[in-house]
Amino acid sequence: MLETLKKYWGFEEFRPMQQEIISEALAGRDVLAILPTGGGKSICFQVPALMKDGICLVVSPLIALMKDQVQNLRDRGIPALAVYSGMTYREIDIALDNAIYGDYKFLYVSPERLRSDLFKARVARMNVTQLVVDEAHCISQWGYDFRPDYLEIAGIRQIIGTSVPVVALTATATPEVARDIQEKLQFRHENLLQGSFERPNLSYVFRQTDNKMGQLLRVCQGVEGSGIVYVSRRKGAEDIAAFLRAQGVEAEGYHAGMDRTGRNRIQDAWKKGDVRVIVSTNAFGMGIDKPDVRFVCHYDMPDTLEGYFQEAGRAGRDGKDAYAVLLWNRTDVQRLRQIIRTTYPPLDYIRQVYQQVFTYIGYAYEEGKDASVKFEIEKFARHYHLNATQAYYAIKYIQTAGYWTLTETLSIPAKIQFTVTRDELYRIQLGSEEMDTFVKLLLRMYTGLFTEYVPVDEEKIARAGRYATEVVREKLKMLSRRQVLKYIPAINAPMLCLNYERLDDKNLRLPRSEYDARVKRRTDRLEALLSLVENEDECRCVQMYRYFGQASGRPCGRCDVCLSKKK
C-alpha cells in the first residue's frame, strides 16, 4: 500500500483511517467510509484499484469533479476514462470499448448513465474489480441530496457480480443515513469505518449581526491568508467581491453562471495565491485541493447542517489554525423557512411543469426515453411566464421521483466530422475561395475529421484564420447545411436527461404521502441547523458531532461558545 501511495502521490504515510479503508477494499469486503472534507477519500479507492488487475468503476454525481479527477489521474500516468451526459453516442461507445479492451484502471460514470442499455451491456463484459460510490449519501432518501439515479447501482452490482467489493464514500452521514446507504447498496455485511469529525485546528464562530459587510471585512482583515466566502445568490457573489476589492482585499466572484474560461482563470489565480478571497455560491470548492485556506465565511446561512459542515471543512486542511465563520440574523431564518415553501411547490403545479417541459423540448406522449437535451430554465420559465425559481424546484422534485435528471452546467466543446471522403471534398465546389481556405485551415489544425467527431475550439480557429468567432460558427453551420460535415455546437448549459418517455397525467406517479414526507425531512434538517445556530449554551462542535452520531461530549475549547465561557 505504501509503495503504491509513494509511487503515484509521493506521500510517505497515510492520513487517519485511509489504511484501514484500503485494507477492507483489498480484502474484498464492502465498506462505507465516512471521512470529513479534506480527509483524502479518493486515495481510499484509488490505491486498492491500482493494486488489482482490471478496472475500477466509479459512480460520481458531479461532472466537473469527475473530469478533474480523471485529469489528475492521467497527470500521474494512470489511464482513466469518464462517461457523462453531453457526450455523443460515438464518444460513449468508444470510451466503453476502451474500458473493456484497453489498459485502463478507472472508468468514471455519472449516475444517469447507469440506466442506459448500452452501458449495462458493456459493463457486463468489463473486468470490474471494484465498484466505488462517491457522495454515497445521494442514494438515501433520508440524506440531504437524494438522487434517484443512484438506486440503479444495486442493479449494476447484479450485472458485474455481487462478489465485486463496493467502496462507498461520503463526508457526512447521520447514523440513519449510514444504515440506509448500506442497505440500498446491498452490502453483504454491515461495515462502517468512520473517521473522527473532530478538527482541533478549526475554530467555529457564529455571529448574529445586521452589519454583515462590516463583519466580513473584519474577518478578511483580521485573518491572514486565503479565504472562501459563501453566498446564496450569483449576484451576491459579484457584489460582495466588488465591495472587498474596494476595501483593498484581492477578491473575485465565482458562480456557475460564469463561462468555463472565466471560472478556470479565477480558480487558478486563487490556488496560486494571486487572488486571496473567492466569493462564491456553493458551486465552488468541491474536489479542490488547497490545504492552506485560513478561513471559510458563510455570508448567507446554508440550509442544511450537512452542507454547512462540508463547506466549513474546506478551511485548514493543512492542520494549521483556521476559522469557520457564520454570519446570520433573523432575516436569514425567515428566508430559509420561505425557501422550504418555495422548494416544494404545490403538486398540481409540479404536474403542470412536467407537461410544459416536454412540450417545450418537443416530445409528444410516449416519446423521449433516454434522450438528453440542452435545457436552460430561465428561457423555459420566460416562455411559459413562470417564476424561474419555483419552476426550477418543480423540475428538481420530478428528478427526485426518478423521471429525469437535470445536470449541472456543462462546458462541452463544439465537434465536427466530415460526411464526405477526402477525395469527394476536393471535387466539391464550395462556392468561394474564402470557404476553400477555411476548410483547408480545419484540415491543418485537426486530424481524424473524416473518421469520427473531433472536438474543436472555435476561438482557436478564429485566431488562426483571423476571423471573428461568430464568423467561424456561421461557416461551420453553412458547411453543415451543405452536408459537407456534421457540426455539433458547443454546449455551456445544463442538460436534461430523460429516463422515461412522456407520460399522461394519470400515469405520472407523484404520491401525496411521499411529497409530505420529503417536506418533513427537509424541515427537520433546517431545524437541526437553526438549533445549532441559536444554541449559545453548548459547544458548537459537541452539537454537530451529536447530530452525525459521534458520541463526543468533550467541548472543543475553540468555538465562540467555549471562548465566551472561558471569559
MOWO-V695213 format. One record per residue. N is the residue number from 0. PSI is psi in whole degrees, 0 to 359 (NA if undefined). OMEGA is omega in degrees with one decimal (* if undefined). BURIAL is 1 if it has 9 or more other ideal C-beta (glycine too) atoms within 8 Angstrom, else 0. Layout:
BEGIN
<<N:PSI:OMEGA:BURIAL> <N:PSI:OMEGA:BURIAL>>
END
This chain:
BEGIN
<<0:312:-178.5:1> <1:324:177.8:0> <2:316:179.0:0> <3:317:179.6:1> <4:314:-177.6:1> <5:321:-177.1:1> <6:315:-173.2:0> <7:332:-176.2:1> <8:344:177.7:0> <9:9:179.8:0> <10:148:-179.4:0> <11:339:-178.1:0> <12:163:179.7:0> <13:158:170.6:1> <14:167:-179.5:0> <15:135:175.5:0> <16:343:-176.9:1> <17:314:-175.6:1> <18:321:179.3:0> <19:318:-179.2:0> <20:316:179.7:1> <21:319:179.9:1> <22:319:178.6:1> <23:317:-179.8:1> <24:318:-179.7:1> <25:332:178.8:1> <26:358:177.3:0> <27:18:-178.7:0> <28:143:172.5:1> <29:140:-179.4:1> <30:135:171.1:1> <31:120:-178.8:1> <32:122:175.6:1> <33:106:179.3:1> <34:129:179.7:1> <35:161:177.5:1> <36:130:-178.7:1> <37:5:-178.7:0> <38:356:177.1:1> <39:51:-176.6:1> <40:323:-175.2:1> <41:320:179.2:0> <42:327:-173.5:1> <43:333:176.7:1> <44:336:-177.8:1> <45:321:179.9:1> <46:307:-179.6:1> <47:328:178.3:1> <48:322:180.0:1> <49:340:-178.7:1> <50:357:-179.5:0> <51:156:169.5:1> <52:154:177.7:0> <53:189:-172.2:0> <54:148:177.8:1> <55:124:179.4:1> <56:121:-175.7:1> <57:121:176.0:1> <58:121:-176.4:1> <59:135:-174.0:1> <60:345:-174.4:1> <61:112:-174.2:1> <62:318:180.0:1> <63:318:179.4:1> <64:321:178.7:1> <65:313:179.2:1> <66:318:179.8:1> <67:317:-178.2:1> <68:319:177.9:1> <69:316:-180.0:1> <70:321:178.6:0> <71:320:178.0:0> <72:316:179.5:1> <73:322:178.8:1> <74:334:178.3:0> <75:6:179.1:0> <76:19:-180.0:0> <77:119:-177.4:1> <78:125:-176.9:1> <79:153:-178.2:1> <80:163:173.9:1> <81:145:175.4:1> <82:125:-175.5:1> <83:170:-179.7:1> <84:144:179.1:1> <85:343:175.0:1> <86:150:176.7:1> <87:163:178.5:0> <88:318:-177.7:0> <89:320:178.4:0> <90:317:178.2:1> <91:317:-179.7:1> <92:314:-179.4:1> <93:316:-178.6:1> <94:317:-179.3:1> <95:324:174.8:1> <96:318:178.2:1> <97:325:178.9:1> <98:331:179.8:1> <99:311:-170.3:1> <100:340:-176.0:0> <101:172:-178.3:0> <102:61:-177.6:0> <103:146:-178.0:1> <104:337:-176.6:1> <105:136:170.8:1> <106:112:177.0:1> <107:134:177.8:1> <108:144:172.3:1> <109:149:-170.5:1> <110:329:-178.6:1> <111:339:178.7:1> <112:339:-175.5:1> <113:338:-178.4:1> <114:337:-169.2:1> <115:141:179.1:0> <116:325:179.3:0> <117:313:-178.9:1> <118:316:-178.2:1> <119:320:-179.7:1> <120:320:-176.2:0> <121:321:-176.0:1> <122:334:178.2:1> <123:337:-177.8:0> <124:357:-179.5:0> <125:151:173.8:1> <126:76:-177.7:0> <127:122:-178.7:1> <128:352:-179.7:1> <129:134:176.2:1> <130:122:-177.1:1> <131:133:176.9:1> <132:102:179.1:1> <133:153:-175.9:1> <134:51:-170.2:1> <135:341:178.1:1> <136:342:-178.6:1> <137:345:-178.6:1> <138:348:-175.0:1> <139:128:176.3:1> <140:345:176.8:0> <141:350:-178.5:0> <142:174:-174.0:1> <143:357:-177.5:1> <144:56:-174.8:0> <145:133:176.3:1> <146:111:-177.4:1> <147:329:-179.2:1> <148:334:179.6:1> <149:336:-179.9:1> <150:344:177.9:1> <151:344:-174.4:1> <152:323:179.7:1> <153:321:177.6:1> <154:324:177.8:1> <155:324:176.8:1> <156:321:-179.4:1> <157:327:-177.9:0> <158:314:-175.7:1> <159:347:179.6:1> <160:128:-176.6:0> <161:350:176.7:0> <162:344:176.7:0> <163:122:-175.0:1> <164:148:176.7:1> <165:132:170.7:1> <166:108:179.9:1> <167:136:-172.8:1> <168:139:172.7:1> <169:158:179.7:1> <170:333:-176.6:1> <171:134:173.9:1> <172:131:173.4:1> <173:164:178.4:1> <174:321:179.4:0> <175:316:179.6:0> <176:320:179.4:1> <177:317:177.8:1> <178:319:-177.5:1> <179:321:178.7:1> <180:312:-177.3:1> <181:324:178.4:1> <182:314:-177.7:0> <183:328:179.2:1> <184:5:175.6:1> <185:49:175.3:0> <186:139:178.2:1> <187:326:174.5:0> <188:145:175.9:0> <189:134:-178.2:0> <190:95:-177.7:1> <191:124:172.4:1> <192:120:-173.6:1> <193:122:174.6:1> <194:162:179.0:1> <195:139:175.3:0> <196:353:-175.7:1> <197:133:175.0:0> <198:86:-171.3:0> <199:342:179.9:0> <200:354:-172.0:0> <201:123:178.5:1> <202:124:177.3:1> <203:125:-178.0:1> <204:122:177.9:1> <205:127:-177.8:1> <206:119:173.0:1> <207:121:-174.1:0> <208:148:172.2:1> <209:356:178.2:0> <210:72:-175.8:0> <211:321:-180.0:1> <212:313:-179.5:0> <213:317:179.3:0> <214:320:178.8:1> <215:316:179.4:1> <216:321:177.8:1> <217:321:178.4:0> <218:312:-178.1:1> <219:323:-178.9:1> <220:335:-175.1:0> <221:342:-179.1:0> <222:120:179.7:1> <223:155:174.7:0> <224:185:-174.7:1> <225:152:178.3:1> <226:160:173.4:1> <227:133:175.3:1> <228:122:-179.4:1> <229:131:178.0:1> <230:167:-176.0:1> <231:339:-174.7:0> <232:149:179.6:0> <233:316:-178.7:1> <234:325:177.8:0> <235:323:179.2:1> <236:316:-177.9:1> <237:319:-177.3:1> <238:316:-177.5:1> <239:323:175.8:1> <240:319:178.7:1> <241:320:177.7:1> <242:314:-178.9:1> <243:319:177.2:1> <244:321:179.6:1> <245:336:179.0:0> <246:9:176.0:0> <247:13:178.2:0> <248:126:180.0:1> <249:105:-174.5:0> <250:150:176.5:1> <251:144:173.1:1> <252:153:-177.6:1> <253:127:176.6:1> <254:168:-173.2:1> <255:344:180.0:0> <256:351:179.2:0> <257:155:177.8:1> <258:160:-173.6:0> <259:319:-177.9:0> <260:316:179.7:0> <261:318:179.4:0> <262:315:-179.0:1> <263:319:-179.3:0> <264:314:-178.3:0> <265:317:-179.7:1> <266:315:-180.0:1> <267:319:179.8:0> <268:321:178.5:1> <269:317:-179.5:1> <270:326:-179.9:0> <271:348:179.8:0> <272:3:178.4:0> <273:333:172.1:0> <274:131:-173.5:1> <275:318:-173.3:1> <276:131:172.3:1> <277:127:174.6:1> <278:116:-165.9:1> <279:155:162.4:1> <280:180:-177.3:1> <281:11:174.4:1> <282:346:-171.6:0> <283:142:168.9:1> <284:331:-176.5:0> <285:120:175.8:0> <286:0:179.7:0> <287:123:-175.0:1> <288:87:175.2:0> <289:100:-171.4:1> <290:340:-170.7:0> <291:35:174.2:1> <292:119:-173.9:1> <293:337:176.0:1> <294:147:168.6:1> <295:125:-179.0:1> <296:125:173.7:1> <297:104:177.8:1> <298:323:174.0:1> <299:139:-177.5:1> <300:131:174.5:1> <301:173:-173.9:1> <302:0:174.6:1> <303:152:177.7:1> <304:326:177.8:1> <305:313:179.7:1> <306:318:179.4:1> <307:313:-176.0:1> <308:320:178.6:1> <309:312:-175.9:1> <310:319:178.3:1> <311:327:-177.5:1> <312:356:176.6:1> <313:356:175.8:1> <314:141:169.1:1> <315:35:179.1:1> <316:344:179.1:1> <317:1:177.8:0> <318:356:178.8:0> <319:165:-175.9:0> <320:135:178.6:0> <321:167:-172.8:1> <322:138:171.9:1> <323:109:-173.6:1> <324:130:176.4:1> <325:122:178.4:1> <326:131:-177.6:1> <327:162:171.9:1> <328:179:-175.5:1> <329:333:177.4:0> <330:323:177.7:0> <331:317:-178.7:1> <332:315:178.5:1> <333:319:-178.8:0> <334:317:-177.9:1> <335:323:177.5:1> <336:326:176.4:1> <337:324:-179.8:0> <338:322:178.8:1> <339:320:178.4:1> <340:323:179.5:0> <341:324:-176.6:1> <342:333:-178.9:0> <343:80:177.0:1> <344:165:178.4:1> <345:149:-177.4:0> <346:324:178.7:0> <347:322:177.8:0> <348:318:179.9:1> <349:318:178.5:1> <350:321:179.0:1> <351:317:-179.8:0> <352:322:177.6:1> <353:310:-178.4:1> <354:323:-179.8:1> <355:323:178.9:1> <356:313:-179.1:1> <357:321:177.6:1> <358:319:-177.8:0> <359:319:-178.0:1> <360:359:168.7:1> <361:34:177.0:0> <362:132:176.0:1> <363:176:177.6:0> <364:141:179.3:0> <365:19:174.7:0> <366:160:169.7:0> <367:353:-176.8:1> <368:132:177.1:0> <369:8:177.1:0> <370:153:173.0:0> <371:126:-176.6:1> <372:147:173.5:0> <373:133:-174.2:0> <374:115:179.4:1> <375:114:-172.2:0> <376:322:-177.6:1> <377:316:179.9:0> <378:319:178.3:0> <379:313:-177.7:1> <380:319:178.4:1> <381:320:-177.4:0> <382:321:-177.8:0> <383:11:179.5:1> <384:47:179.7:0> <385:157:169.8:1> <386:122:-172.1:0> <387:321:-179.1:1> <388:314:-179.2:0> <389:320:178.0:1> <390:320:178.7:1> <391:313:-177.3:1> <392:330:174.0:1> <393:317:178.8:1> <394:319:178.9:1> <395:326:177.5:1> <396:318:177.8:1> <397:327:176.1:1> <398:317:179.8:1> <399:336:176.6:1> <400:353:172.5:1> <401:6:-174.2:0> <402:331:177.8:1> <403:173:176.8:1> <404:126:173.8:1> <405:114:-177.0:1> <406:169:169.1:1> <407:170:179.1:1> <408:127:179.8:1> <409:142:172.0:1> <410:98:-176.0:1> <411:126:-176.3:0> <412:160:174.3:0> <413:155:179.3:1> <414:145:176.0:1> <415:154:172.9:1> <416:130:177.5:1> <417:137:178.9:1> <418:354:176.3:0> <419:161:176.9:1> <420:168:178.5:0> <421:319:-180.0:0> <422:317:179.7:0> <423:325:-178.9:0> <424:321:-178.7:1> <425:339:179.7:0> <426:338:-177.1:0> <427:137:174.0:0> <428:109:-175.9:0> <429:355:170.8:1> <430:338:-180.0:0> <431:156:177.1:0> <432:327:-179.9:0> <433:319:179.6:0> <434:322:175.0:1> <435:315:-179.9:1> <436:320:-179.2:1> <437:316:-179.8:1> <438:318:178.6:1> <439:325:177.3:0> <440:316:178.5:1> <441:316:-177.7:1> <442:328:177.6:0> <443:324:-171.9:0> <444:332:-172.8:1> <445:144:176.2:1> <446:162:177.0:0> <447:11:-175.2:0> <448:340:-177.6:1> <449:352:-174.6:0> <450:337:-177.7:0> <451:168:174.0:0> <452:133:-178.7:1> <453:126:175.4:1> <454:135:-180.0:0> <455:150:178.5:1> <456:105:-175.7:0> <457:325:179.2:1> <458:321:178.8:0> <459:319:177.3:1> <460:319:-179.5:1> <461:317:179.9:1> <462:318:-177.8:0> <463:323:-177.4:0> <464:0:-178.3:1> <465:46:174.1:0> <466:167:163.9:1> <467:148:-178.4:0> <468:321:-179.3:1> <469:328:177.9:0> <470:320:177.4:1> <471:314:-179.5:1> <472:319:179.9:1> <473:321:178.8:0> <474:319:178.5:1> <475:320:176.9:1> <476:320:-179.7:1> <477:316:178.4:1> <478:327:177.2:1> <479:318:178.8:1> <480:327:179.8:0> <481:5:176.3:0> <482:32:174.2:0> <483:325:178.2:1> <484:165:171.8:1> <485:136:-175.0:0> <486:120:174.2:1> <487:109:-176.7:0> <488:158:177.5:0> <489:150:178.0:0> <490:129:171.7:1> <491:66:-174.5:1> <492:163:173.9:1> <493:158:175.4:1> <494:140:174.1:1> <495:116:-178.1:1> <496:117:-174.5:1> <497:122:-179.2:1> <498:336:-178.5:1> <499:164:174.2:1> <500:165:179.0:1> <501:131:-178.7:1> <502:154:172.3:1> <503:171:-171.5:0> <504:322:-174.7:0> <505:341:179.4:0> <506:357:179.3:0> <507:109:-174.4:1> <508:107:174.0:0> <509:78:-171.8:1> <510:142:178.2:0> <511:320:-177.8:0> <512:320:179.5:0> <513:320:177.4:1> <514:311:-178.8:1> <515:321:-179.7:0> <516:321:178.8:0> <517:318:179.4:1> <518:318:-179.3:1> <519:315:-179.5:0> <520:318:180.0:1> <521:318:-179.9:1> <522:319:-179.9:1> <523:321:-179.9:0> <524:321:177.2:1> <525:317:-179.0:1> <526:327:176.9:0> <527:319:178.2:1> <528:315:-178.6:1> <529:326:176.9:1> <530:319:177.4:1> <531:316:-176.0:1> <532:320:-171.3:1> <533:343:-179.2:0> <534:104:-177.6:0> <535:19:-179.7:0> <536:343:-175.2:0> <537:141:179.6:0> <538:132:-179.4:1> <539:318:-176.6:1> <540:317:179.7:1> <541:318:179.2:1> <542:315:-178.4:1> <543:317:-178.6:1> <544:321:-180.0:1> <545:320:179.3:1> <546:321:-178.1:1> <547:8:172.3:1> <548:14:178.2:0> <549:113:-174.6:1> <550:79:177.1:0> <551:110:-179.0:1> <552:11:-173.6:0> <553:116:177.6:0> <554:148:-174.7:0> <555:333:-178.6:1> <556:1:-174.8:0> <557:339:-176.5:1> <558:172:-176.8:1> <559:326:179.3:1> <560:312:-179.9:1> <561:318:-179.3:1> <562:323:179.4:1> <563:326:177.7:0> <564:323:177.1:0> <565:320:179.4:0> <566:NA:*:0>>
END
